[in-house]
């Protein structure tokens, strides 16, 4: 066979690895489906997987839980499109998504959550969408509402860590409720019915250890769960839990300073998750939880930003811009985003208005649709998503960009920044009791395509 007719898989291993490292993930899927011992050796090589991850850029991951779809959108896939032209989205992962949302991504892994509102139960799993592997996390006994999670991977220990905070929920015991009703009908003297009608269902061992019994002040029998406002819960109802990969149970975190209902827009920096916080009992606009120290913190917001701003999750979003905490404010001016950047971490005086995004240059899209920033790229492009199916790519430096339509993007949906990884999930669960499962036989989940999995260029714009 002539040298210029040799196939890719006939290259020496080190040359083949160099070629594969230059391919985007969607192309690697096609190559790795070829049955070849040399390819099988490379795709199971952890050093190759590590090098792939290090050169990868975060992509846009969109979860459509209604159809159990997870799309990974390559941010440069549409650069050569003409208006109204379509491009297929590859890959489309098949995950155990029924009732679950993809809510967080870290180091190639994603956290999927399911909150049963009727039963006040929260369950979650960790998954690598590329390999199709997933694990169920331990259940936490007791009832919970307004669960807010944070997800973190530590490269030092090669473990993932999860922090979640929620309100403990109390229910009337059926027996006690019946007794209470009968006593009321019989006009029994109140001194004979001095028991607390609220009890906690399946209290966690930590709750039992931390307090000998559920006190009257903790149980608050007058809670109105119909309105379910933050005022229904006392500070003692706030619960924090921490899980380290390999643990069989959640550990209690004491002293949660903020209500889980009052935080939104998680952003990860310096080993900590940060949220915008509207809780009036917290002084600053930004709160944080550090995964390494287990400590809570506060950071002041930009000049003039109040709790009223932080209480507008549909208009206020916190993301990383050039490695700095940044806030996109669409509340102060509904026709523009004020982009605030904290140039020196934790220093109030370092906030500056780095950019102003005039949404009127987007045409009717900036008027009719609400967009949420998801990714700020190193090239100065910010990617925003609308629940009506549109994705904006806005160049902050050149004030130009494009708007695409994604037919599968519909409410409800979740959009997160995700860097795909070929590393097996077993690497972070090795030596534990966690049961590793796979969505499909084999290591890689095969993409499924249909007529709805496409991007279409709707318009371009410039100022």
FIDREN-489533 format. One line per field, with one value per residue (C-alpha): x, y, z. Coordinates in steps of 0.02 Angstrom, whole numbers, plus 50000, padded with zeros to 5 digits. Each point is the difference from the previous one (the first is absolute). Layout:
BEGIN
px <- (X,...)
py <- (Y,...)
pz <- (Z,...)
This chain:
BEGIN
px <- (50000,50067,50047,49878,49856,50024,49848,49998,50007,50159,50100,50122,49917,50085,49954,49822,49981,50063,49870,49857,50043,49965,49824,49844,49899,49866,50134,50079,49833,50004,50182,49981,49855,50125,50047,50188,50116,50109,49852,49931,50167,50002,49821,50030,50162,49977,50147,49917,49836,50089,50085,49834,49920,50141,49985,49810,49895,49835,49851,49816,49903,49811,49888,49820,49928,49830,50079,50149,50121,50170,50082,50180,50017,50172,50016,50088,49883,49902,50141,49979,49810,49895,49836,49864,50130,49998,50133,49973,50042,50121,50004,49831,50027,49879,49998,49885,49906,49818,49953,50181,50084,50183,50040,50190,50158,50176,50154,49900,49871,49822,49881,49820,49864,49820,49890,49831,49894,49854,50106,50134,50138,50161,50107,50155,50128,50170,50031,50132,49895,50141,50028,49818,50050,49902,49980,49857,50046,49942,49826,49982,49866,49867,49898,50071,49948,50090,50156,50149,50156,50180,50117,50190,50143,50167,50146,50112,49901,49914,49831,49840,49914,49819,49924,49813,49891,49812,49858,49947,49817,49884,49836,49851,50002,49839,49965,50032,49900,49852,50018,50012,49839,49906,50061,49946,49826,49987,50060,50136,50093,50160,50101,49962,50065,50169,50094,50082,49894,50149,50129,50141,49982,50153,50119,50181,50125,50087,49839,49982,50180,49996,49841,49918,49830,49910,49959,49842,50097,50077,49838,49896,49829,49925,50094,49890,50060,49868,50092,50171,50089,50169,49915,49926,50172,50105,50189,50006,49912,50149,50102,50165,50074,50167,50043,50173,50012,50025,49891,49845,49904,49984,50088,49914,50064,49951,49971,49929,49988,49879,49833,50008,49854,50101,50150,50018,50121,50143,50175,50161,50165,50144,49935,49833,49825,49929,49818,49904,49905,49841,49990,49981,50088,50160,50093,50078,49926,50113,50019,50115,50042,50181,50017,50175,49973,49813,49978,49864,50046,49932,50059,49936,49913,50025,49963,49815,49950,49872,49904,49861,50118,50054,49817,49980,50069,49922,50099,50160,50129,50174,50132,50188,50069,50187,50018,49912,49832,49882,49818,49888,49866,49846,49891,50066,49977,49883,50072,50181,50112,50117,50149,50087,50170,50090,50180,50074,49913,49911,50043,49846,50092,50059,49827,49989,49869,50103,49870,49825,49908,49871,49866,49911,50134,49929,49843,49834,50092,50061,49823,49896,50112,50084,50178,50109,50191,50077,50180,50129,50131,50184,49979,49884,49837,49857,49872,49822,49849,49814,49863,49913,50134,50129,50186,50095,50188,50050,50179,50031,50151,49937,49815,49940,49938,49868,49839,49958,49839,50005,49838,50018,50027,49836,49937,50042,50183,50169,50155,50173,50180,50076,50173,49986,50116,50050,50055,49900,49887,50077,50156,49909,49901,50140,50005,49826,49830,49923,49928,50056,49868,49998,49864,50048,50110,50179,50095,49929,49820,49955,49922,49820,49947,49825,49921,49998,50185,50066,50058,49939,50078,49862,50095,50165,50022,50128,49995)
py <- (50000,50173,50112,50137,49874,49944,50018,50099,49846,49940,50145,49965,50018,50164,50078,49936,50077,50167,49998,49949,50137,50127,49934,50072,49882,49969,49937,49890,49911,49950,49944,49899,49901,49918,49829,50004,49939,50154,50118,49900,50017,50189,50033,49903,50093,50118,50108,50026,50043,50124,50085,50011,50084,50125,50064,50006,50156,50006,49969,50037,49855,50009,49879,49973,49891,49980,49898,49937,50086,50074,50096,50056,50149,50037,50189,50013,49883,50141,50115,49963,49995,50107,50074,49865,49863,49855,49894,49838,49994,49861,49916,49979,49901,49876,50014,49935,50165,49960,50131,50059,50164,50027,50140,50008,49950,49978,49919,49905,49935,50063,50001,49949,50044,49951,50089,49921,50148,49893,49891,50129,49878,50042,49873,50024,49906,50037,49956,50011,50031,49951,49827,49974,49952,50058,49968,50032,50104,49947,50054,50120,49952,50127,50122,50151,50149,50129,49896,50094,49903,50042,49879,50000,49889,50001,49952,49984,49856,49945,50008,50093,50095,50054,50128,50023,50107,49989,50031,49858,49961,49945,49911,49969,49820,49917,49929,50163,50097,49884,50015,50188,50009,49888,50100,50159,49930,49945,50169,49916,50111,50066,49942,49820,50022,50076,49890,50074,49954,50017,49862,49975,49850,49886,50117,49980,49929,50168,50085,49878,50024,50188,50021,49883,50033,50114,50155,50102,50144,49887,49917,50158,49922,50156,49981,50040,49884,50065,50164,49920,50166,50022,50072,49828,49935,50048,50009,49836,49915,50032,49843,49978,49834,49950,49843,49942,49868,49835,50045,49899,50142,50189,50095,50142,50178,50116,50187,50028,50191,50021,49931,49877,50093,50160,49943,49974,50007,49888,50046,49904,50083,49972,49829,50079,50017,50176,50052,50162,50015,50099,49943,50158,49919,49991,50164,49981,49959,49849,49849,49851,49826,49943,49813,49986,50090,49969,50185,50122,50173,50164,50116,50177,50032,50141,50181,50032,49817,49956,49849,50053,49967,49832,49949,50003,49834,50029,50162,49972,49867,49968,49917,50001,50130,49985,49902,50131,50001,50100,50050,50027,50124,50011,50069,50178,50024,49878,50041,49968,49892,50090,49883,50025,49919,49975,50027,49952,49858,50055,50184,50110,50147,49892,49985,50086,50010,49907,49996,50055,49882,50096,49870,50114,49954,49824,50064,49925,49861,50122,50064,49841,49875,49992,49934,49925,50006,49826,50008,50138,49936,50045,50082,50132,49919,49978,49863,50032,49884,50036,49878,50044,49905,50132,50007,50164,50006,50179,50061,50120,50080,50020,50025,49878,49823,49877,49924,49817,49904,49832,49906,49887,50143,50020,50039,49919,49983,50012,50073,49981,50021,49827,49941,49822,49867,49825,49956,49854,50039,49850,50106,50104,49855,49872,49909,50056,49919,50105,49892,50055,49980,50032,50073,49890,49847,50048,50152,50132,50052,50009,50162,49996,50121,50055,50140,50111,49992,50147,50179,50129,50171,50128,50164,50089,50172,50138,50171)
pz <- (50000,49954,50145,49946,50001,50180,50113,50161,50112,49917,50070,50142,50169,50048,49830,50014,50173,49935,49860,50115,50124,49864,49967,50083,50108,49869,49879,50134,50019,49817,50005,50160,49928,49884,50067,50010,50140,49986,50016,50146,50087,49976,50052,50162,50034,50149,49945,49832,50087,50112,49853,49907,50150,50025,49822,49999,50016,50093,49887,50021,50075,49989,50091,49943,50139,49915,49859,50102,49881,50038,49858,50001,49883,49933,50008,49832,49907,49918,49946,49814,49994,49886,50062,50014,49974,50122,50081,50095,50184,50044,50120,50082,50160,50072,50189,50138,49995,50036,50128,50018,49951,49961,50122,50020,49909,50067,49922,49869,50124,50018,50147,49966,50124,50029,50126,50033,50052,50058,50114,50041,49954,49908,49906,49895,49897,49923,49818,49865,49842,49883,50074,50049,50178,50152,50186,50120,50151,50174,50050,50144,50126,50041,49899,49912,49894,49895,49980,49928,49952,49959,49911,50006,49943,50091,49886,50152,50077,49838,50086,49969,50139,50015,50117,50013,50109,50026,50120,50113,49974,50139,49979,50112,50059,49937,50173,50089,49872,50027,50189,49986,49899,50120,50148,49917,49967,50181,50062,50099,50121,49919,50150,49950,49824,50032,49876,49845,49846,49882,49987,49877,49886,50001,50092,49948,50124,50002,50053,50144,50054,49988,50100,50123,49927,49879,50099,49987,49923,49869,49949,49982,49986,49922,49835,49850,49863,49881,49975,50032,50015,50082,50154,50034,50052,50148,50001,50095,49853,49886,49973,49912,49945,49925,49900,49948,49863,50087,50149,50038,50081,50003,50139,50091,49971,50141,49997,49826,49999,49855,49945,49855,49922,49995,49896,49813,49854,50063,49943,50040,50041,50123,50060,50047,49933,50001,49990,49985,50164,50040,50183,50104,50148,49896,49982,49826,49830,49964,50115,49982,50063,49993,49966,50068,50166,50022,50040,49946,49940,49935,49862,49967,49835,49874,50049,50025,49985,50134,50063,49882,49854,50071,50015,49810,49936,49829,49980,50101,49958,50068,49890,49978,49879,49964,50162,50108,50087,49889,50010,49849,50051,49888,50142,50010,49812,49912,49827,50050,50108,50117,50016,50169,50026,50167,49948,50169,50091,50158,49982,49990,49921,49855,49922,49831,49864,49869,49860,49955,49882,49900,49962,49877,49871,50003,49917,50054,50092,50132,50027,49998,50088,50170,49991,50137,49986,50016,49936,49978,49880,49999,49829,50075,49944,50122,49967,50058,49993,49989,50048,49837,49905,49954,50040,49987,49966,50042,49977,50144,49917,49821,50044,49870,49996,49944,50061,49974,50023,50089,49968,50152,50121,50091,50174,50116,49957,50083,49919,50077,49945,49982,49953,49932,50070,49948,50177,50072,50148,50089,50030,50131,50075,50013,50165,50053,50021,49862,49861,49828,49866,49812,49892,49853,49979,49968,50055,49883,49983,49815,49941,49942,49864,49949,49904,50154,50037,49900,50010,49876,49973,50023,49980,50021,50076,50025,50077)
